[in-house]
Amino acid sequence: MPRTRVLMDELDRKVIAILQEDGRASNAHIARRVGVSEGTVRRRLKRLVQEGYIRVLALPQPQKLGYETEAIIGVQVDPDKLDEVGERLAQLKEVQWAAVTTGAFDVILWATVPSAEDLGTLLRAKIGSVPGVRRTETFVALSVKKRSAPLPVS
């Protein structure tokens, strides 16, 4: 019998909101802020991770790591190859975010590369060579105003 997911409650939402502010917040710090024991926070976090509600990760700053060019890339795809192309493009190391979408583009990508020259190589040699890709349109980010996009959980 399939296991049913327990819906998140207010405590789960508060814990996640604190981690969105500071992903390195200790269980003790979170517990003090939400008014429960450290053990309660530890159990909640374990469940939230195990059940796929959250993933804990580092959010690097691309420019500090030598990645000077970021771009949003709209991709038009042959309809019968949409899922296959979406999966393949999502595997590219330069792609941080990929989604199958509605509208003028079938797939939208967010890519980060060291230079404009590297962006050209990504577009021509990697994305453009995938069978089923018909057309791309690239929007180079001149400046990024917001790096993280926390969801409103509380």
N, C-alpha and C positions, 0 to 999 in steps of 0.2 A: 504494500500500500504506500503511495507517495506521501512524503512528509509535507505537511502544510506549514507555510511560513507564519511565524508570529509577527503580527504587525508591530511597527515601532510605536513606542509610547512617548510621552513627554520627556522622560529621563533620557531615552535614546537620542532624541532630537537635541537636547541640551548638550549631551556629551559630544555629539557630532559637531555642533556649532562651535564648541570650545576648540576642538581639533582643527576646524577650518581656520580659526584665528591663529593657532599655534600647533602645528602637527607634532611638535616635540613635547607638548604638555605632559607632565607625569600623571600617572593614575592618582597620586595623592593630591596634586593640584586640582585636577578635575573633580575629585571627590569633595574637596573643600568648597569649590565653586557651586556645586549642585546640591550639597548637603546630604551626601550618602557616604557609606564606607568605601575605602579603597578597593576592597574585595568585590563590592557590588560593581564598581566601575570596571575592574579587570574582567569580571564575568560578562558584563554587557559588551565590552569591546571585543572579547573573544567571539561572542555570538554574532555581533554585527559583521565582523570580518569573515567568519566561517560561512555565514548565510549570504554573503555577497552584497550586503548593504553598503559597506565602505571598503576601500582599499587604502592603506597607508603608504604614501610615497613621497619622495622629495621632488620639489618643483624647481629645477635649475633655471638660472637666468642666462639665456642663450648668449647674449653679448659678452658676458663675463667669461664664457667658455670659448669664445672665438667664432660664434655663429652670428654673423652680421646681417644676414638676409632672411626675412620671414615672409611667407606668401600664403595667400589663400588661393587654391587652385580649383576651378570648376571644371568638371570632366563630363563630357557627353559620351554615352556608351551605347553600343548595340543592345537593344532590349533583351535579347536572349542571352546576353553575357553579363548582365548587371551584377548579380551576386558574385560571380567568379572574378570579375574585374575589381569590384569593391574589396573583396578579400585580398586579392593580390596587391592592390595599391596600399592597403592598410598595413601590409608587411614591410613596406619600404622603411629603412631606418631613418630617413629624412622626414617621414610623416609622423607628426605627433597626434593628429586627430583626423579621423576619416568617417564619413557618414554617407549612406545612401539617402537621397533627398528627393523632394518633389520640386517642380519648377523648371527653370531653364537648364539646370545641370542635374545629372543623375547621381553624381558623386561629388562631394566637396571635401577637399583636403586642406589641412594646415601643415605647412612644411617649414623646416628651419635648416638652413645651409650656411656654410662659411662665407660665400660670396655670391654675387650676381652671376658670375661665370658658372659656379656650381649649380645654381638654380637652372640655368640653361641646359646643363648636362642632365639634371634630373628630369626636366621636361622632355628633352629629345631622346635620351638614351634609355631612360627607365620608364617613365609614364607613357610616352609616345610609342614605345615598342610593345606595349601590352596588347595582345590581340583583343579586339572589341572596343578599344578606345578610339572614338571618332574625332574628337576635338577637345581642346583645353582652352581655358581662358584664365589668365593669371593676374592676381591683384597683389602687388608687392606692398607690404606694410611699411609705411614711412616712419611711423613711431607706434609703439604698442602702449596704450593707455591703461590697460588692465591685463595682468598676467593670469590671475586666478579667477575662477568663476564659481564661488561657493553657491550651493543651492540653498534656498530659504527653507531650512529645516525646523526653525522654531517659530 
